[in-house]
Amino acid sequence: MELVISQVSKTYANVTAINKLSFSVSQGEIFALLGPNGAGKSPIIRMITGFTQPDSGNISLNIDGEVFDAGQNVFGRCALLATTYIIGTHGIGVFMD
């Protein structure tokens, strides 16, 4: 399984929240999004989970060679869960069936 973020951008009004962000996370890796307020952590989490769409770029999840775009119904095979804790940090868990 691999999560792939490729050249993703997101703009709100005249503010660029994310500008051509790319990274990938493979099965078994531990990954963290760190940054100050306004760095774009929340928008990327919302796009990974399909709550919002990127203005450009691609977000995909590769499960056993089958590729799903962010926002597609992959819940039969896995679940993407986004959480916000009281202290304001975010976490995403990817759980396999």
N, C-alpha and C positions, 0 to 999 in steps of 0.2 A: 504494500500500500504506500502511496506517495501523494502528498499534497503539493501542488505546483502553482505558484503565483508568478505570472509572467507579464512584465511591463504594465502593471495595473496603475491607473490614475483615477482620481476622484476629485471633483471640484464642487464646492457649495457656493452659490452666488459667484462672487469674484475671488474666493479663497480656495487655493489648491491645497487640499488636505493630504493627498497622496500623489506623488509624481513619479511614474514609471518604476514602481516597486517590483522587485523580482527576488524570489527565494523558493526553496523547496524543502520539505520535511519528509524524510523517509520513515518507514515503519521502524519503531524501536528508538528513534532519536527523541531527545528532549529539546524543545525549542521555546524560547521566551521572546515576547515583544516588549522591549523596554524603551522608554523615552519620556520626556517631559510632557506636561499638559499641552495639547494641541499638536502633538507629533503625528497623529493619524492612527493610533492604536485601535480606537473604537471603530472607526470606519472600516478598517481592514477586517476586523472580526465580524462586523455586520455583513460585509461582502462575502467572506468565507462561508458564513452560515446561510447566505441567500436572502437575508432581510433587505439588502440593497444591492444594486448592480454597479459594477465599475463603469466609468465613462469610456474607458478604453483598457485594453489588455485582456488577460484571460486568467481565470481561477479554475483549476480542475483537480479532481481526486481520482487517482488511478488505483483500482481495486482488482487485483488478480488479472491485470491486462485490460480490464474494461474501464474506460475513461468517462467520468461524469463531470459536467460543468457545474460550478457552484450554483445552488438553487434548484438543481434537479432533484427529484425524489430518489435519494439513495438510502432511505431509511429501512428498506428491506434488507440491506446488506450491512449498513453501519449507521451510526447516529452522530451528528456533529452537535455538540452541546456548548453553548456559550454562557458564561456566568460572569456576573459582576459582584464582587465582594464588597462588604461594607466599607473597607478602607479605600476602595476605588481602583483596585487592580483587577485585571481581567484574566480569564483562563478559558482555554478551549480544550475539550477532550474529544478524541475520536475513538469510538468503541466499536469493535467488530462483533458481528453476530456469532 
